[in-house]
Amino acid sequence: MNENVCHIADKAIRIVIGLALLSLLLTDSPYKWWGLIGIVPLATVALKFCPAYALLGLSTCPKEKKTE
């Protein structure tokens, strides 16, 4: 499992979205359980791996320079 979530902006956006979704758990809305989806973006930041990025071949990590 290679890291593909490295850029600070990518991590910050995922944290904000994850916390916003988790905040739904504190409401009396009938949709409050959808807030559990907020665990996914927070987990991708913690693991530094996003399965969707892997499927699409994307990465926000800098390219490693090969040395000979």
Helices and strands as residue ranges (DSSP letters): H 8-23, G 24-26, G 32-38, H 39-47, H 51-56
